[in-house]
């Protein structure tokens, strides 16, 4: 696995560090962030996603809360990041 650091929440404290990395082999994102609260997970289940799809969270998955400021580090399909102008 070849990871590239994309960003950390600005002005993060030593022990409070939501972070995003890119797996350069397959384009997946690895995200360290805040675990969603039980209330947030329940709200996600109530909203659901698509008809017929389970609303439960499997044991091998987790709902996380990504702070808005971190969106700037998410890569776009054109190779830029969400925080950059697209030039289109």
Secondary structure, DSSP 4 states (H G I P E B T S, - for coil): --EEEEEE-TT-BTTB--EEEEETTT--EEEE-EEPPHHHHHHHHHH-SSTTS--S--TT---EE--GGGGGGSBPTTSSBTTS----
